[in-house]
Amino acid sequence: MSSAVRRPERTIPESRVRRAHQRGVQETDWLVARFSFSFGDYHDPNHTHWGSLRALNEDWVAPGRGFAWHGHRDIEAITLPIQGRIHHTDNLGNDYVFGPGEVMRMSAGSGIAHAEMNASDAEAERHLQIWLYPRRRGTAPECELVRIDAQNKRDRWCVIASPDGREGSLSVQQEALIFSTCLSLGASLPCPLAPHRLGYLHVVSGELDVDGALRLGPGDALRFTHETPPLVTAAAPDTEALLFDL
């Protein structure tokens, strides 16, 4: 959408904003993680989930290291690489090596065991780990890997996950939509929602101006409802962001 789109400035309560430095922290000899919601040993009663969005973790993984074999149940887990490549294996027989431009969905259902390791022994790897609550428990576990065309998200919202796999997106077992965009400097997009839906906006890189009232940087996020849909404008070249429609 053109940068000519404008709307009157308004005040956005800071309580709706999740700043990057406010997120939970885990740091080990091989992992640096930031948690937007309560996760593992990190608990914040004000940030346990937002609608069906259960987790949004940003992980930096050391070369040759990663999440060794472990199990999950009843979680829709989406892995979105930002830098480097990930090696995923699981007890269903899937064996994927994937990186930026691809996104993977793991429906844990009745139970799955898997490992996600940095595929490189020389370079660090960075990704987002997204968890959604499933609409049903105990379903058959499955995995899916899709490629996202970079041109499809240039200055527009490109759906990367949906309940029905529309437009080549991942098929998640939840009434949720996840969109990705890469905005040129000055380009604007609205973030509309249907009635009684929740929105969550997360900046991956670059900077966004929100309704002329708020600046969001890398790792920052905004919660909103269908009554307060924001207009976002890129304040830096190649600004990448995710929009959750929940």
N, C-alpha and C positions, 0 to 999 in steps of 0.2 A: 504494500500500500504506500502511496506517496507520502513524503514528509510534509505535504501541505495540510494533512489532516490535523486539526487542532480542537481542543475543547477547553472550556474555562478552567483556570487553576483551582485547586481545592486542597484542603488540608487532609493529609493521610495520617491517622493515628500511629504513633511509633509502636504501639502494641500489636499492630498487624505486620510489622517488619521483623524479619529474622536476619540479623547481621551475621556475616561470616565469622567474626570473632566471638560471637555469642554461642556458637555451636559447641556441642560436647567434643572432647578430645581424647584420643587414644594414641599413644606413641610407644613403639617397641623398637627393637634393633632392626626390624625389617618393614614395619608398617607405620605410616602416619595417617590417621583417620580423623575426619570431622563428621559429627552426627547432627543433622538438623532436628531429629526427634530422638526420644529416649531409645537407647540401644545398648544391649549388653549390660555392663556395669554402670553405664551413664543413665541417670534418671532425672528428668525435669518434668514435674507435674504439669507445667504450662505448655509443654511440647511433647505430647505422647503420640499424637497422630493428627491428621487433618482429613476428615472424611475417611475414605478407604486407603489413604496414603499412610502407610505404617512406618516407613524408613526412607531416608534419603541421605546416604553416606557418600562422602568423597574420600577415596582411598589412594594413597601413594604407596606403591609396593616396590621394595628393593629388588635389584636384579637377581634372578634365580630363586626368588622366594615367593610366598603366597599363602593362600588358604588351603592347607592340606585336607585330606579326606575328612568329611564331616557330614552330618545329616540334617535334613529339614522336613517339616510337615506343614501343610496348609498355608503356604505362602506363595504369592506370585512374585518372583524375584526377576528383576530386569537389570542387566549389566550393560552399561554404556561406556565404551572406552573413549578416553580423551587423548591419551598419549601412550605409545607403546602397544604391545600385543599381549593378549591373555590366552592361556591354554586351559580350556575347560574339558574335564573328563567326568563321567558319571557312571553309575551302575546300570544305566539303561543301554550302555554301549556307545553313547555319543562321545565324540572326540573332536573338539573344535579349537582352532587357533584363529583369533579374530582381533580386529583393531578398529581405529577410528573409521567411521563410515558404515559400521556394522553395529547391530544391537541384538542381544540374546535374551530370551525369556525362558525361565525355568519354573514350571508349575509343580511345586513340591507335592501337593495333593496328599495321598495316603502315606507318602514317605519316599525320599530319594537321598542317596549319598553321592557326593560330588567333591571335586577339587577345582580351585581356580588359582592358577599360578602365573607369575610373570613369565612369559615365553622367552624372554631375553636373559642371558647371563651377564650382559654388559650394561644395559640401560634400564632406568627406573620406568615403572608403568603407573599410569594414573587413570582412574575410572570412577564413574558414579554407580552406586549400587542402590536400586530402588526396590522397595517392597510394597506390595499392595495386599490388603486382605482379600481372599477369594470370596466369591459370592456363595460357594458351596464348599463344604469340607469333605475330605476323604475321596476326592476324585482320583483317577489314574494319573500318576506323574508323567510329565512329558517336557521336552525342551524344543526350542525353535530358535533359529538364527536367520536374520534377514539383513539385507544391505539397504542403506538409505542413500539415495542419490543426492549429492550435495546441492545440485541445482534446484531440486524440489523444495529446499528449505531456504533459498536465498530470498530474503525480504518477504517471506510469507510463512504461515504456520504449516508445517508438514507433519501429518499424523505419523507417529512411529509405533504407537500401541493403541489398540481398540478392542472392543468386545467381539467384533466380527472380522478382524483382519483386513479392514478396508484399505484400499490404495496400497496394498503390499506391506502393511504394517504388521507388527506382532499381534497375535490373537490372545489377549489376556482374559482370564476367567473372572471378570469384574466389569461392572458398568462404569468404566473409567476410560478416558481418552488422554493420551500423552502426546504433546506436540513439541517439535523442535524448530528453531529458526536460527538463521545467521543473517544479521541485519547490517546493511551498509550504513555508514555514518549519515545520520539525519533521517534515515528511513523510519517510518512509524507503523505500528500495528495495533488494532484494538484487541481486547481479550474478552470477547462476549461469552456469556454462559446462558444456558436455558434456565427457566425458573427452578428454584429450589436446588441448584447445583452450587458446588464449592470450587473455587479456583486457587491454584498455588503457582506462583511465578518464581522461577529460580534462575539466577544468572550464572552461566557456566564460565564465560570470559567476556571481557569488555565492560561497558557501562551502559546502563539504561536510565533515561529520564522517565518518570511515571507521572503523567498528568501535569507536568510542569511544576510538581510540588515535591518531588522526591528523587534522589539519585541512588541507584543500586549498582554496586560493584560486584566483582567476582565472588561467588559464594553467598551473596545476599539473596533474600527471598521475601515475597509479599504474599500474605493470605488475603483473599477477598471473597465476596459472595456475588450472586447474580445481580444484586442491587447496586454493587459498587465496582463494575468492571473497569479496569484501567485502560488507558491508552499509553503505550510505551514507545519511546523514541530512542534510537541508538545514539549515544553520546561519544562513541568510539568506533573506529572501523571494525568490521567483522565481529560484531557483538553476538555471542551465542547465548541462547536462553531456552529454557524448557517451560512449557505451560501444561499444568495438570487440570483437567476438567473432571471433577469427582462427584 
